[in-house]
């Protein structure tokens, strides 16, 4: 495995495999060396040959005479695994950047908020909108605000014929906390069990730091929710996430949560005692956990209805002035 190497050597080996993979035919040490230098790796032909011997010995590359090397099936498999490791942590970095860049003023309701983006076929839009309204009225979303783009806004095949719907992402809460000087660290995304309209705990959790795929997208792909059952019978499963704050910030955080409720932002919220789990989600010593229902629960319900949806949770920032209140 490449993973046993010194980190610097490992990065070079991965990059060499990438270069070989991206060529249609065998590639030699000189071309690899030139490409590496273009990508910021200062390594000559002799150094490249040393690394190629390592890759040859492990069966990741195969020498094709004087033409150079080709990547093997084993090499492709190893490269895919290495790329997954590289992507681990990307989600938390993306979240932190959005939280830092968000400038929403809760009292004035001005600035940018964090949104989820969903694509729905125009033919299914009216049915989907009714479901979104139903979930919003039930209180399982962060708030009753969405943005709709119902025109062909792009020439791409993916967007053509679709309505683009932006829903308020629950990570917006962390951005609001930051505006009030409260350090908040998103920790988990997961599935919350609901019984008699009350949360009993998370039944599945994924750490944002330990995945290369957004947990909300993962759970929706697995059809792990039963939002309609929660609405109709008070028993089922919804999406939610957890963040940690310092124990000393609890009073200020509760004031912010009250302000959010007064401003029309709803959703399930659970604040843990210091060093205690929140809805079964483990919390570090000296910190408190805050669980909240995910803003993309409405789209999970749309999926449950049989309507196809392409979802991009925690996708981007959007002006709150572009968001409209449902009913």
C-alpha positions, 0 to 999 in steps of 0.5 A: 500500500502507498499509505505506509510511505513517508507523507512526502513520498506518498504524495509524489507516488500518488501524483505520479500514478495520476499522471500515468493514468491521465495519459492515453499511452505509456509515459516516460520519466521525462514527461512525468518529471516535467508534469510534476514540476508544473504541479509544484513538485521539484523532482528530476528524472532520476528521482522519478525513476526511483519512485517508478521502481517502487510503483513497479515493485508493488504492481501499480505500474508496468514498464512498456519497454522504452515507451515508459509506464502504464498504470495497472488495474491494481494501480487504479484501485490503489489510486482510487483508495488514495483519492478517497483518503484525500477527500476525507476532511473536504466536507469540514473544510467546505462547511468552515469556509461557508460559515466564515463567509456567511454574513446573515444579520438575524435581527435585520434578516439581511445578508447571505445564508447557507443553502441546500440546492435541489434539482427537480423535474419541472413536471414534478414541481407542483407536487414537490412544492406541496410536499415542501409546504407540508413538511415546513408546516409540520416544523421539521425544517429549519425555517419556511424559506426557500428560493426557486429558479424555474427557468432554464438557467444553464445550458448544462444537461443536468439543469435543463428541464429542472427547477432549482430549489434552494432550502435553508441549510441548518449549518446556517445556525453555526454561521449565526452563532459566529455572528454573535461570537459563539464558536460552533463546530459541526460534528455529525450528521445523522438520523433522528428517531421520532416517537410521539412527535418527540425525538428519542435520539440519533439511530445513525451518525456520521462524523463530518470529519470522517467522510468524503460524502455529505452525511445528508446526501448519504442517508437520502441515497439510502432512503433512510428517512420516514418524514411522512410517518413523522408528520402523519403518525408522529413516529418515524425518522428525520435528518439532523445534525449536531454541533458543539459549543463551549460550556461557557457559551450555553447562555448566549447560544440559548438567547440566539436560539430564542431570537431565531424562533422569534424570527420565524425559524423553527425546527427541532432543537435539542441542547445537551447538558455540559459533557453529556450526549445530545440525543445519544450523540457523544459530546466532548468533555467541557462542551455542550451539544446542539442537535437540530433538524436538517433543512433538507428534510423537505427534500427527503420527503419529496424523495419518499413520495417517489419523485426524483431529486438531485440533492446538493446539501450545504451547497453554497451561500445565497442572499436571504432577500432571494428566499421567500416564505412558504405560506 
